[in-house]
Amino acid sequence: MFIHNLDPVLFHLGPLEIRYYGLFFALGFIIAYFLLNYLVKKNEINLKKEDIADFLFYIAIGSIVGARLFYVVFYNFNFYLTNLTKIFYVWEGGLSFHGGLIGAIITGYFFCKKKNIDFYIMADITVIPLAFGLFLGRIGNFINGELVGRITNVPWCVQFKDFEGCRHPSQLYESAKNLFIFFFLFFINNKYHKKLKRGTLFWSFVILYSVLRFLIEFFRAPDEQLGFIIMGLTMGQLLNIVMFMVGVIFLYKILKK
């Protein structure tokens, strides 16, 4: 058993707190910038470094807005309905990956239209640094002691502050899942990028993420305000079922052409 007593604050700058989660978030975008530059060159995409910086700005705005709106609507609608100003308090937590992905797709699509680039060309390479960023983000969740797992008695269980019982470190399970997806996509792109049809990597990411996240949700505690929705499944699992079905349909269409 591990007793979680990690301080989520790295250091203070006067009244400001520099947290590990924020540091990982910033590091994720820095790594994404350099990794996208590498992938753009390798895949012979006609983009400048300034374009990649602009693209990441589009993605950042879209993912944050989408993640917040999705969380408000699907995870805690009644609360925010009576506390409208709280919708903008992003720093208090409450972001949905599924909404973030949809927001990033929308803003990424507009960027590609603006630059006259096929959407799938950018989507295929963007999911690679995205998976790595998610890997870092879940480590940040673990340090914060949030999104905890279900109660268990496995030898590696973690006793989180303010939570009853020893629990699965589901944040680390998800982190490992994202790292696996990163290496898988990176390898496939490096070895077969000239043979793959456009969109293959993107929808492969969607399918892989949805399947693995669905399985890991069995070890993660459901959201307190929602509990189990239907047939013992969480909201995250239901959204992943939809995500999987959409991914399979679009990948099938791409490979069939």
Long-range contacts (C-beta under 8 A, 24 or more apart in sequence): 1-155, 1-157, 1-158, 1-159, 1-166, 2-156, 2-157, 2-158, 2-159, 2-169, 3-158, 3-159, 4-145, 4-158, 4-159, 4-160, 4-161, 5-161, 6-142, 6-143, 6-145, 8-143, 8-144, 8-145, 19-140, 19-144, 20-139, 20-140, 20-143, 20-144, 21-137, 21-140, 21-141, 21-143, 21-144, 23-140, 24-136, 24-137, 24-139, 24-140, 25-133, 25-136, 25-137, 25-140, 27-136, 28-129, 28-132, 28-133, 28-136, 28-137, 29-56, 29-60, 29-133, 31-129, 31-132, 31-133, 32-56, 32-129, 32-130, 32-132, 32-133, 35-128, 35-129, 35-132, 36-125, 36-126, 36-129, 39-125, 39-128, 39-189, 40-125, 42-189, 42-190, 42-193, 43-121, 43-124, 43-125, 43-189, 43-193, 45-117, 45-121, 45-122, 45-125, 46-117, 47-115, 47-117, 51-115, 54-111, 55-108, 55-111, 55-122, 58-107, 58-108, 58-110, 58-111, 59-104, 59-107, 59-108, 59-126, 61-103, 61-107, 62-103, 62-104, 62-105, 62-106, 62-107, 62-108, 63-100, 63-101, 63-103, 63-104, 63-107, 64-90, 64-95, 64-100, 64-103, 65-103, 66-99, 66-100, 66-101, 66-102, 66-103, 66-104, 66-106, 67-95, 67-96, 67-97, 67-99, 67-100, 67-103, 68-94, 68-95, 68-96, 68-99, 69-99, 69-103, 70-96, 70-98, 70-99, 70-100, 70-102, 70-103, 71-95, 71-96, 71-99, 74-99, 74-235, 74-239, 75-223, 75-225, 75-226, 75-235, 76-223, 76-225, 79-225, 93-146, 96-239, 97-134, 97-213, 98-239, 98-240, 98-243, 101-206, 104-130, 118-198, 120-198, 120-199, 120-202, 121-198, 123-199, 123-201, 123-202, 124-189, 124-196, 124-198, 124-199, 124-200, 124-201, 124-202, 125-189, 125-201, 126-202, 127-185, 127-201, 127-202, 127-205, 128-182, 128-185, 128-186, 128-189, 128-201, 130-205, 131-178, 131-179, 131-181, 131-182, 131-185, 131-205, 131-209, 132-178, 132-179, 132-182, 134-174, 134-175, 134-178, 135-175, 135-176, 135-178, 135-179, 135-182, 136-175, 138-171, 138-172, 138-174, 138-175, 138-178, 139-171, 139-172, 139-175, 141-171, 141-174, 142-169, 142-171, 142-172, 142-175, 146-171, 147-171, 147-220, 148-220, 148-221, 149-173, 149-219, 149-220, 149-221, 150-218, 150-219, 150-220, 150-221, 152-219, 167-221, 168-219, 168-220, 170-216, 170-219, 170-220, 170-221, 173-216, 173-219, 173-220, 174-213, 174-216, 174-220, 177-209, 177-212, 177-213, 177-216, 178-209, 180-212, 181-205, 181-208, 181-209, 181-212, 184-208, 197-254, 197-255, 197-257, 198-254, 199-250, 199-251, 199-254, 200-251, 200-254, 200-255, 203-247, 203-250, 203-251, 203-254, 204-247, 204-251, 206-243, 206-244, 206-246, 206-247, 206-250, 207-244, 207-247, 207-248, 207-251, 209-240, 209-243, 210-240, 210-241, 210-243, 210-244, 210-247, 211-240, 211-244, 213-240, 214-240, 214-241, 214-244
